[in-house]
């Protein structure tokens, strides 16, 4: 849980992406672009959900999504899993 929460492996994530078949430097750029765009677009709804369901519940949901993201990275054998893992986190 501590590794999933702090994301200490973000610095080597690009190298990990290259171990997945079919991933190139261009694909890494696309993955990061989609992940950043998803984070930007979901920022406002996440604040609204936090206001409606409570801050503690939103934090619990955020941790669960962080674990799901980490699991998606671990089982990734396709670019789609990497995009989903980046978008969920």
C-alpha positions as CSV (number, residue, x, y, z in Angstrom):
1,X,0.0,0.0,0.0
2,X,2.8,2.4,0.8
3,X,4.4,1.9,-2.6
4,X,1.0,2.4,-4.4
5,X,0.3,5.5,-2.4
6,X,3.7,7.3,-2.8
7,X,4.4,6.1,-6.4
8,X,8.1,6.0,-5.8
9,X,8.5,4.1,-9.0
10,X,7.3,7.0,-11.2
11,X,10.9,7.9,-12.0
12,X,11.5,4.6,-13.7
13,X,8.0,4.2,-15.2
14,X,9.2,5.2,-18.7
15,X,11.7,2.3,-18.6
16,X,9.1,0.0,-17.4
17,X,6.8,1.0,-20.3
18,X,9.5,-0.1,-22.7
19,X,9.4,-3.6,-21.4
20,X,5.8,-4.0,-22.5
21,X,5.6,-5.4,-26.1
22,X,4.7,-2.8,-28.7
23,X,5.7,0.3,-26.7
24,X,8.0,2.8,-28.3
25,X,9.1,6.3,-27.2
26,X,6.2,7.7,-29.3
27,X,3.8,5.4,-27.5
28,X,5.1,6.6,-24.1
29,X,4.4,10.2,-25.1
30,X,0.8,9.2,-26.1
31,X,0.3,7.4,-22.8
32,X,1.5,10.3,-20.8
33,X,-0.5,12.8,-22.8
34,X,-3.7,10.8,-22.3
35,X,-3.0,10.3,-18.6
36,X,-2.4,14.0,-18.1
37,X,-5.5,14.9,-20.1
38,X,-7.6,12.5,-18.0
39,X,-6.2,13.9,-14.8
40,X,-7.0,17.4,-15.9
41,X,-10.5,16.6,-17.1
42,X,-11.4,14.6,-14.0
43,X,-10.1,17.1,-11.5
44,X,-13.3,19.1,-11.2
45,X,-15.7,16.1,-10.9
46,X,-13.4,14.6,-8.2
47,X,-13.8,17.8,-6.2
48,X,-17.5,17.7,-6.6
49,X,-17.7,14.1,-5.6
50,X,-15.5,14.8,-2.5
51,X,-18.0,17.6,-1.5
52,X,-21.0,15.3,-2.0
53,X,-19.8,12.1,-0.4
54,X,-17.4,13.5,2.1
55,X,-13.6,14.0,2.2
56,X,-12.8,10.7,4.0
57,X,-14.8,8.6,1.6
58,X,-13.1,10.4,-1.4
59,X,-9.7,9.7,0.1
60,X,-10.6,6.0,0.5
61,X,-11.8,5.9,-3.1
62,X,-8.6,7.6,-4.3
63,X,-6.5,4.9,-2.5
64,X,-8.5,2.1,-4.0
65,X,-8.1,3.7,-7.5
66,X,-4.3,4.0,-6.9
67,X,-4.2,0.3,-6.1
68,X,-6.2,-0.5,-9.2
69,X,-3.8,1.6,-11.2
70,X,-0.8,-0.2,-9.8
71,X,-2.4,-3.6,-10.5
72,X,-3.1,-2.5,-14.1
73,X,0.6,-1.6,-14.5
74,X,1.6,-5.0,-13.0
75,X,-0.5,-7.0,-15.4
76,X,0.0,-4.8,-18.4
77,X,0.8,-6.7,-21.6
78,X,-0.7,-4.1,-23.9
79,X,-0.7,-0.4,-24.4
80,X,-4.3,-0.2,-23.3
81,X,-3.6,-1.4,-19.8
82,X,-0.8,1.3,-19.5
83,X,-3.2,4.0,-20.6
84,X,-5.9,2.8,-18.2
85,X,-3.3,2.6,-15.4
86,X,-2.2,6.1,-16.0
87,X,-5.7,7.5,-16.3
88,X,-7.0,5.9,-13.2
89,X,-4.2,7.2,-11.0
